[in-house]
């Protein structure tokens, strides 16, 4: 029978002590860059779904129908994430974080590169959208297995008492990838004519993925396994059936982690994806103007997310997260009112504020979710929460926004939808736990000094994290 020793390594001789500051920096950089590259692939598809795919793969006399079908393929990337979370999350707790993160990077990179080579509907007919959906499915599987590992890659090398900052490395990936993807598309749009961009120019953004993935692999292959997983491996404390254990022993933690993600996903879908459609169709703005507004907000997010993560190490993490969620539920009502005139400056301001609120939720989110699960189930639990939340959050949001706007011809249902998502997130936070002094379970695991008065024992296979209100 497996057992959990009180201390897997003596202080000062642990893998963490050996890794040192250089190891922490490499892990932080690898988590950030790898996730950014994968989210470049995911984000370039999202932007193309709003701007290009309706014409290229779903031709229709009704532009609304084409856009709706294009966003359906966007949703496939979220629907397939739970499969990635199940497969790669389990493997991450069994064979290690590093091996899984290399596999997810290769999978999503190959799928994105292939989309750049895919002939359009006009060339191969219905085969084109079918293959597009399959490649989007593969993207989602890769992203589903990526996030949980990227969070642990940086946070398990760092001091658990600064988990908010270290875990935020993976959270910087989406806005950085979104920034890069929209920047590439905006640059191509500026250099090419409308016909050139629509016929072949957009493909260059997908083909660029090949070079980016090569760079990401070079970084990850050189990285060591995390100290926490090394310690669990040495103690023979790896789970045999982590998925079953999460559902059986930590259901409340899983529910809290799932629900807390809904508002950030919905808000992000609105202000980085659907806002492109809204600005071009409802406000009669150019594609370049809409992309520029998203780029400004994404640039600021790259700095705001780690700041929010660090702030959550100093104040109550749930309170910061919940306050931002409440503000996010109100802001869309203001946004739609100030952008009604169709001017670029109010649009940019609205997007920037929305993405700043998203940062205040997204920065602490990785640490909050990881803290809900014991170390030996952390990759599986975090991955399941991340992917299952995507089904009720980001997956359906662009479809709902498109359908609501088409049905009611008003922005009010869109704002109400985001407000409901914010309320769901607040419920999830209320179910979760704070990182109390028992968070020394990680400190003792990697040989870091435990805080005074804390429990130095590592959580065993039969224990669940204590919920502290």
Secondary structure, DSSP 8 states (H G I E B T S, - for coil): -----S-SS-TTSSHHHHHHHHHHHHHHHHHHHHHHHHHHHHHHHHHHHHHTHHHHTS--SSHHHHHHHHHHHHHHHHHTHHHHHHHHHHHHHHT-HHHHHHHHHHHHHHHHHHHHH---HHHHTHHHHHHHHHHHHHHHHHHHHHHHHHHHHHHTTS-GGGHHHHHHHHHHHHHHHHHHHHHHHHHHHHHS-HHHIIIIIHHHHHHTHHHHHHHHHHHHHTS---HHHHHHHHTT---SSHHHHHHHH-HHHHHHHHHTTHHHHHHHHIIIIIHHHHHHHTS---HHHHHHHHHHHHHHHHHHHHHHHHHHTTS-HHHHHHHHHHHHHHHHHHHHHHTTT--HHHHHHHHHHHHHHHHHHHHHHHHHHHTTS-GGGHHHHHHHHHHHHHHHTHHHHHHHHHHHHHHH-SSHHHHHHHHHHHHHHHHHHHHS----GGGHHHHHHHT----TT---S---TT-------
